[in-house]
């Protein structure tokens, strides 16, 4: 009987002295979601990860994801004026924000990315006037 009491007290003592806060084996830690795991389940993303607009934990938002949610765009991408991560500003987006216009588009004098300068815009900047307009002697498309 005494042997059993010693065994039980040894087991209880070992349980009490085990390190607090020790992480469970990999795959069993549900205190946070890791990279590429879904984050719309009430469990937050782990440290240095964000819950992207696609509801997946990532270090940054990829191309096409919403970027006005405090999550940075991935390297080489910008948060466009349309609030979407992209490598450039598309047609109709504001272009005076340090983000380049996409290929084939120009930053017009109205500070909007376009394929050409519209009526009333300055045309001496190497950007062509839109169809049907010409660059007048006053250097304005009309």
N, C-alpha and C positions, 0 to 999 in steps of 0.2 A: 504494500500500500504506500509506503514511504517513497519507493522508487517512482510510482506513478505521480505522486505529488511533486517530486523533484522535476520530473519530465514536464508536467504541466506548467510549473513555475518557470522553467527554462524557456518553454515556448512562448509564454506570455511576456517574459522579459525580453525575448528577441523581438517580438512584435512591437513592444513599446520603444525599443532603442533603434528601430529601423529608421533611416533618414527620412525626415519629413520633406514633402514636396518632390519626391523622386518621381520622375516621369514614367508612365507605364510603357510597355514595349511599343515599338513603332506600329502604327495602324490602329492603336487603341486610344490614343489621345484625342478626345473630342472637345477639348477646351478651345480649339481654334481649327479652322480649315486651312490646309496648305495650298500651295501653288496648283492651279487648274482644278481645284475642287469648287463645287457650287457653294455660294455664300448667301442664298436666300432661305436658309433653313434655321435661322435664329442663332447660329453659331458664328462668331466673328472670324474674319480672316486672321491668320497668324501675323506676327510682327513683320513689318516692312512689306506687307501685302495689302491690297485694296480690293474692295468688292466692286468690280467694274459694272458698266451698264448692261453687260451680258450675263450678270449674276455669277461670274466666275472669279475666284481669287487670283490676282495677278499683281506683279510689281508696278505695272503701268497699263494704261489703256492702249489697245492696238488700233490700227487704222479702222475708221468707221465707227468707233465707239464714242459715246457722248463724253465730253470732257469738262463740263461745268459742274462736276460733282466732287471736286477736290482731289480727284485722282489724276496724276500727271500723265501726259501722253508719252508713249515710248520714244526712245532715242530716234531722232530724225523726223519726228512728227510734231506738228503744231496743233494747238487748239484754235481752230478757225472761228471766224465770226458767226458761223452757223453752229458753233459749239460741238463740233465733231472733230476727232483727231484725224489729221490728214498731212501729207507731205507738202501740200500747197493749198492756196486759196482758189476755189473754183469760181465759175461764172457768177457774177452778182455779189461776191463777198468783198468786204472792205479790205483794202490792200496797203494801208499805211501803218500796219501793225508789225512790220518786220517779217511777215510771212510772205514768201514769194507767190505770185500767181502761177497757176498750173500752166503746163506747156501749151503754147498757142494763144495764151491770154496775156493781156497787158494791164498794167496798173494805170488807169486813165486819170485825167486831171480831176475827176470827181472822186478819186480814191476808191474806185470800185474795179474789180477784175472784169475785163471784157475782152472780146476778140477785136474790138475796134473802138475808136472814139466816137461818141454820139454827138448829136447837135449841141452846139454851144461849148464843146470841149476844145481845149487847145490842141492843135494838130502839128505843132513843130517839135514834138517830142519823140518822133520816130514811130509813133503808133498811127496806123492808118485810120482814116475816117470810115465810118460804117457805110454800107452800100447805099448809093443814092446821094451821099454827101460828098462835098469836096472841101479841100483846105483853102479857105479864102486868104486874101492878102493880109487880113488882120490875124492870120494864124489860128483861126477858129473854124471848126467843122460846121458847115452849113449847107 
